[in-house]
């Protein structure tokens, strides 16, 4: 049973009624459910399907393609010398099939593009010289290497330029979809447990399949990451290797960014690297952003060259904070970590990242879904030693002349605003209004798990968002 993905399914099934050939790219990070979506949507009814081989050379890729043709019912009498011959054989086979839509599904397409193989050129020729001359072809390509698909297919300026008729970027689940999944599996979990699991796994459906009904939430995390035969113990290396042909420089950048909560500018990253990387760094940052590991944002009043890059991937943050630190290989590391200072510090940071991934839900809870908004952050570093610096991670800049300064706090119960924190909130709002010289009304929004404990200080907070609001469907 497919959880969510209704819009994506409809976009795919609508193509069956098209009166022309269609070329569709479905992409998204590893384990997000791309292959499952396509197979379940079309009930495995493909005229031809093939999966690229990770780390396979050109000869191996061609031989496996030939085997896939044979499994589909084609007669292959010789080895293919190149991809042009392989796609010509596919054309010949498809021409023997009865009338009706012919669905071609090629999975992990980026792996088929080995060095100097001419694969992309041959694919372009297949589409331009044969498929577009017909009205009955539905070509679906898929792959986890998001950056490769964007660079070589979506933004192709050669034979495949503007040839895609549809593209579907499959995003991870949100909290609402994770809750639907939990209910479909009869997993006994409260919303806080779902939230805390999301803070670790993110919305990657495959990771959620390892949750066992008979284990507690804490036991499940130990079982998945820290036990002797943990299923996801080596997921970090596998994840980045599946997305990038040379993952080392990407991991190096991620390792640097994980140490800075608010993110770093390009110059700060270069300084941390200890060397200039020229255009290489720009490419790495762009591809990490395309794969949803980082977000790029411009603080209010800052130029484009001062763009900040912030690590927002839940699993990667959890890996660096805990998995990579489990040097004693404690099989119950998570059980022994919960409710310790490092755990609570991580909860605060992880909850902030979850909120950044649920901005639409936050806007709905505030009743501003219909108002044009931009999301940004702001940092003030005073030169005067007597002034206090200010950092606001989430600001909703609204077209109705309101600025919402969002304060995000994770707690296991209602959050209490005390006198000292009340003074901090007031100072932040005052400094922000003064230094930005905004003419908009500045309002503080509290985003908490269970709301605020009612007291004199809480009465000054006009807008609140709670954990339940983050579970709203989009």
N, C-alpha and C positions, 0 to 999 in steps of 0.2 A: 504494500500500500504506500502510495506517495503522500508524504506530508507536505502541505503547502504546494507551492510551485504551480498553482492554478493558471496564473497568467502565462507562465512559460509553456505549459502544456497546450494552452489554447493557441498560442502563437505557432507552435509546431504543427498541431493538427489542422489549423486553418490552411496550411500550405498544401495539404492533400487536395484541396479544392481549387488550387491555383491553375490557371489556363496557360501557364508557362513553366519552364524549368526554374527551379529555385536552388540557390546556393547558400547554405546556412552555416555559420560558425557558432559553436557553443563552447564557451571557455570559462575558466574559473580555476581556483587553486586546487591542489591535490586533495582528494577525499571529500569534495564538496557535493558530489552526487551527480555529476554531469552524465556519465555513462548510464547510471541507473535511470535518470530522468528520460533519456532518449529511448532506452530499451523498453521501459515500462509504457511510455507513451505510445509507441508503435507496436507493442506486444511482440517484439522480436521478429516482426515481419519485414525483413530486409531482403532486397534482391541481391545485395552484396554487402558484406561487412568485413572489416579488417582492423587489426590493432597493431600499431607500430611497435617495434622492439627497442626497449631502452638499451642504449650502448651497442646496438647492433650495427655492423658496418653495411655498406651499400649492398654487397653480395648477399648478406643474410636478410636484409630488408626485402630485397627482390625475391628471394626464394620463398620467404614467408608469404609475400603477396601472391605468389603463384599458387601456394597451398590453399590460401583463402579462396582463390578463384576455383580451384578444384572442388573444395567443399561446397561452394555455391552451385556446382553443377557444370562448370566450364571444362573444356578439354584443353589442357596445356601440354603442348608437345615438345617444348624446348625451354631452356633456361633463358630468362630475359637478360639482355646485355645492358639495358638501361631502362629508365622510367618511361620513356616514350613508348617502347615496346610493351611495357607492362600495362600502360593505360590504353594502348590500342587493343590489347587482348581483352581488357575490361569492356571496351566499346563493343567488340565483336560478340562477347557473351551476352551483354544486355540486349543487343539487337535480336537475339533468338528468343527472348522472353515474350509472353503474351502481352496484349495491350493492357494499359493501366499504369498507374504511378509506380515508378521504379525507385525505391528508396535505397540510397547508397550511404552507408555509415562507415566512416573511417575514423577510428579512435586513436588517440595519442599521435596525431599527425606530425607534431614537431619532431618526434624521434625519428621519423622517416627521412628527414632532411639532413642527411649525413654530408660531410665536407665534399665539395666538388661533385655531388651526385646529380645535379640538375633537376632535383625533384620538383621544386617550385615551378620551374619553367614547364616541365612536363604536365604538371597539374593544371597550370594555366592554359596550356594548349588543349588538353582534354576538355576543359570547360568551354573555351572559346570556339574551338573548331568542331566540337561534336554535341556537347550537352545543350548549348544555347540554341542549336538548330532544331531541337526537339521541344515538346511541351510536356513530357512525361517523366522528367528526371528531378528527383529531390536529393541533392547531395548535401549530406550533413558531415561536417568535420568537427573534431573535438580534440581538446588537449589541455593538460594542466599547465604547460609552459605559456602562461598568459602573455608574457612579453613577446614571445616568438610569434604567436598568432596575431597580436596587434601589429608588430613590425612587418611581418612577412605576408599577411593576408589582409587584415583590415586596412592597414596603411600602405599596401603594396602599390608601387608606382610603375610596375612593369605590366606583364600580361594579365595580372589579376586586378589591376587598378579599377576600382568601383564595380567589381564583379559580384561581390557579396550582395545578396538580396535581403538577407536578414542576419542579424547577429544577436546572440543572447549571452549576456554575461551573467553567470549563475553565482549569486552572492551566497555567503553563509546564512544559515538560519538566524532569525532574530529570536528574542525570548519567547514571543508568542508561538512561533513554530516549534521551538524546543519543548514548550509545555505540551503542545499537541502530540509531539513524538513521545514524550514521557507517558501521557495518558494512553496512547495507542499500545504501549508496551506493558501497561499496568504496573509501572514503576511507582512505588510509594515515595513521593518526594513533595515537600512543601515548596512554596515559591522561593523562599530564601535558599533552600538547598539547590533548586534549579538555577537560581542566580549565581550562587557560589560555584556550581559546576560550570556554568557559562563563563565565569571569570577565569576558569582554567582551560576549558576546551574550546571556548568560542562557539560559534555556530556551525562547526564542521560535523555534518551528520554521521560520518563514519566513526568519529571518536565516540559519539553517543551510543553507538551500537554495543560498545563494550561494557556498558553499565549493566550490572546484574541485580535482579530483583531481590535476591536474598541477602545482599550486602548493604551496609549503610553507605551514605554518601562518602564518608571519609575512607571506609574500607575499599570502596570502588576506586578511588584515586590511587591508593596504595597498590591495588591489584593491577591497575592500568600502567603505572609508571615506575613503581619502586620495588615490586616483588621480584623474585629471582627470574621468573619467566614472563615478566611484564610484556604485554602485547605492544605497547607503545614506547618501550624503553629506548629504542633507536629511531624514533619518529623524526627527531630534529634533523639529523643528517639526511634521512630519506626524503624529507620534505623539500629541503633546499636543493638537493641533487636532482629531484624530479622537475624542478622549475627552471634551473639554470645550469647550462652546460659546464660552466666553471664556477661552482658555488662559493669558493673560498673568499673572493673579494666582497661578495654580498654578505656573507656571514661576518666578515670583518667590520663592515659598516653597521650591521645590526648590533654587533657586540659593543660598539662605541655608543650607539644611540640608546641602548638599554640602560646606560648609566646616567642619563639625563632625562628626568621626568618630563620636563616641558619641551624637550627636543633641542636641536642644535641647528645653527645656520651652516651653509656650505663651507664658509671660511673656518668655522669652529670645528667642523669635521676634518677638514684638511689639516688643521693644527693638531688635532688628536691623532691623525694618521702619521704626522711627522713628515709628510711629503705632499707634493702637488700631483694630482692625478689627471689634470686637464679635463678633456671631454669624457674620460672614462667614468669619473665620479658622477657626472650629470646623467649618464646613461644608467648607471647602477641605481641611483636615486629614483629616476623615472620608472624603472622596471619594478623596484620594490614598492613604489606607490601603486603601480598598475596591478600588482598582486595583493594589494590590501595589507601589506605588512607595516607600512608607514603612511602617514598623512602629511601633506604639505600645506602650510597655512601662513598667511601674512598677518602678523600682529598689527593692530590699529596704528595707523600713522607711519608704518614702515614700508620701505620700497621693496620691489620685487626681489632685488638682490639680497634682501634680508629675510627671505623666505625661511621658515623654520620647518625642519623635518622631525617628526615625532613618531616613535615606535608605538603602534596601537594594537598589534596582534596579541590576543590574549594568551595563546599557547606559547608563543615565543617569550613573552614576558615571564610566564610561569617557569619555562625551561631555565632561563638564566637565573631566576631568583631561587629556585628550589631543586630542580632535577640536576642541574649542573653543579650544585653545591652539595649534593649527597655523596660526599667523598668516602664516607664509611660504608656506603652501599647498604644502608639500613632498609630492610624490606618493609618496615612500617614507618618510614620517614614522615609521611603526611600525618599519620596518627600522632606522632611525637612532636609535630610542628604546630598543629592547630592550637590556638589560644596562647601562643607565645608572641612576644613583641614583634618579631619579624613577620609573623602571620598577619597581625593586625595592620602593620604598615603596608604590607602587600594588598590587603583587602581594600584599603583606602584608594590606592593607586589603581587597582584592577576595576573597582567600581566606577571610577572616573572614566576609564576606557570603555566600559560597557555603556555609560551614558552618552559618550561621543558616538557610539554606534547605534544609538536609538534617539537621534535628534527629532525624527518625525513624531515619535511617541511623546517626547517632551513638549513639542509645540502643540500637539493635540491636547495634552493635559493642561496647558496654559491657555487653551482656547484661541490660539493664533495660527491655526493651520491655513486659514485663508489669507493671511497677511504675508506679504513678501518679506523675507528675512535673510540675513547673511550671518554666518557663524564665524567667530574669530576669537582671538585671545589677546591678552595685553600684559606687558611686563614693564614695570617702571623701576629703573635702577638709578637711584639718586646719586649725584656727585657729592652732595653735602652729607657728611658723616652723621649729622644730627637728624637727617630724614630717614624714614623707614621705607624700604623697598616694597613694591606691591606686585603680586602676580595673580592674574585671574585667568583660569584655564578655559572657561567657556563663557562667551558673551554672545547673546542673541541680539543682533542689531536689527531692529524692526522698522518697517516703512511707515508705521503709525506714530513715529517720533518717540519711541520708547527704547531704552537700552536695558536688557535684562542681564545682570551680573549673576551668574549661577555659581552657588557654593554647593559642592558635592561632598556629602558625608555618609560613610557607611557605618552602621551600628546594628547590634542585635536587638535593639529595642528603640523606643522613641528617643530622638536626639535632643539633648538639653543645651540650649544656648545660655551660657553663663555671662556674667558681667564682662569679663575680660574678652571673650570672643565677640560679644556684642560691640565692644569698642573697636575691635579689629574690623568687623563688618562695616561699621560706620566710617572708619578711617579709609578703608578701601574704596568705598563709594565716593567719599569726598575727594580723595586724591585722583581717582579716575576722572571725575567730573572736571576737576581743576586742570589737570595736566592735558587732557584731550580737548578741553574747551568745547565739549559737546553741548548742543542746544536741546538735546533730547532729554526726556525724563529718565533718570537713572533709578532702577528698581532692583533690589536684591531678591533672587529666587533661591530657595533652599530645596535641594534635591537630596532626599534621604530615603532610607529603606522603609521606615515605619512612621515618618512624620515627626513633628516637633512635640516635645513635652510642653504643655501649656504653662507659661509663666509670663511675667511682665515683658521679658525680652522677646519672646516668641510673638507677642501681639503686634510687633512692628514689622513682621514678615508678612507681606500681603499675598505672596504667591508661593505655593509649595507644589512639589512633584514628589510622589512616593514610588516605592518599588512596583506596586501594582500597576501604576501608570505605564511603566516600561513594558508590560506584558500586553499592551493594547495591540490589536492587529493594525497593520498599515492600511 
